[in-house]
Amino acid sequence: MAKTAGVAEGSPVRVTVKPGRIVIDIDVEPTLDQMLAAFDPQKHGSEVMSDRPVGMEAFANGDT
């Protein structure tokens, strides 16, 4: 079963327990290419900073 699922010794997995079920998923972080392919500007709001840095941002950038 593990071979068919693509799980080998040392593979990171996530175990979830639900009523009547134990679910084991391969815990693989997406690659940058996968994340960029999934990015939808309409859905994610095309984040843009519309104001100048404030608080710790100002100190980090030297904009005090």
N, C-alpha and C positions, 0 to 999 in steps of 0.2 A: 504494500500500500504506500509506504513512504517513497519508494522509487517512482511509482506512478505519479505521486503528488509532487515530485521534484525535491523531496526533503532528504538530506544526507546528514550524517553525524556532524554536529556542530552548527547546523543551519539554525538561524534565529527564527523562533516561532512565537505566535501569540495564542494563548489559550483563553477561550471565553466559555463561561459556564452559563447555560440558560436552562430553564425548567425542562427536564427530560433530554438535554443535549449537552455534549462537551464538544466544542468546536476548536480545532487546531488549524490556524492559518499560518502560512509562511509570512514572516515579518520582514518584508523587503522594502527598503526606502526607495522611492522613485528617483530616477536619474534626472539631471537638470533638463535634458531633452524631453523627457516624459512630462515634467512639470510645465515646461514652456508650451508643449503641444496641448496641454489641458487648459492653459490660460485663456480665458474669454474676457476681453476688455468690457463687454456689456455686462457680464455677470459680476465681475470683480470691481467695477466702478472706475477704472482708469485712474487709480490713485495718483494724486498730484498734491504737493504741498502748496497751498494757496497763500501762505503767510510766511513771514520770516521765522528763523529758528528762535525758540523761546526756552527758558529754563536751562536744563542741562545741555540741550542741543546748542544753545548759544555759547556756553562755556567750551564745549567740545570743539566747536568750529572757530573759536576765538572771536565771535561776533558780539562781544559785550559792549 
